[in-house]
Amino acid sequence: MRNTRLLSFLLAVAAVLLLGTQAGFAQGNAIQSEVLRDLSSSGKLRAAINFGNQVLAQRGDGGEPKGVSADLSRELARRLGVPLEFVTFQAAGKVFEAVNTGAWDVAFVAIEPLRAAEIDFTAPFVLIEGTYMVAKDSPLTEVAAVDSPGVRIAVGLDSAYDLYLTRTLRNATIVRAEVGGGRAMIELFLRDKLDAAAGVRQQLESYAKMNSQVRVMDGRFMEIQQAMGTPKGRTAGARYLDAFVEDVKASGFVADALKRSNQSAVVAPLRAQ
């Protein structure tokens, strides 16, 4: 009789544990379902790739996206178990313009207060310097001196550095290249003989290596925090993305992706717990 009661008790405990596990599994499925709805409502993950930032994205031999943003997109699609579609742009401003059109589910753009009104950002995964390029014989030698009366600065329209400089400059004049991203900004600087070009350090230095008539300043006017983002209102998807970014930083995935694409940039630190 004692053994029968013990067996009945153990069976009851097992049943409770089984029900709890099933409930937890169902809850986990519901969360995953919400994530899939937020990040792949069309049945695929649509990732916005900005070719205007060469640190994050480059074109492969066939024109396909490569680089850290493309690698992160592929890894995210793999984890979600959905097909991947790249939606390409030539400038970060164009990515932001498309946020409310339903054109993309995730994007790789710099964190900016103006953008944060429409996009839920993760913590940054890469840190990049925003700095200036000037003519080789320019009297401008320090970053702070660029913000002076009469100085004209070329920027890419609605780029992270355009938005930042628009908020912070007090004396210099901003001249915007409306299409074409960073390359168009450099062309504007050269064509109109402007005093400085503001942009991503790596892109400016790459150009300066090919043109001995320009130089890139030491120092920076801003730290560009490159992050992943999804349109506002996709709460479960935003939480998943945030955890995803912390994981790929911690695992070395981001560092490896930068190395594979021959890009030199700082992997952002993990978020403090």
Secondary structure, 3 states (H helix, E strand, C coil): CHHHHHHHHHHHHHHHHHHHHHHHHHHHHHHHHHHHHHHCCCCCEEEEEECCCCCCCEECCCCCEECHHHHHHHHHHHHHCCCEEEEEECCHHHHHHCCCCCCCCEEEEECCHHHHCCEEECCCCEEEEEEEEEECCCCCCCHHHHCCCCCEEEEECCCHHHHHHHHHCCCCEEEEECCCHHHHHHHHHHHCCCCEEEEEHHHHHHHHCCCCCEEECCCCCEEEEEEEEEECCCHHHHHHHHHHHHHHHHCCHHHHHHHHCCCCCEECCCCCC
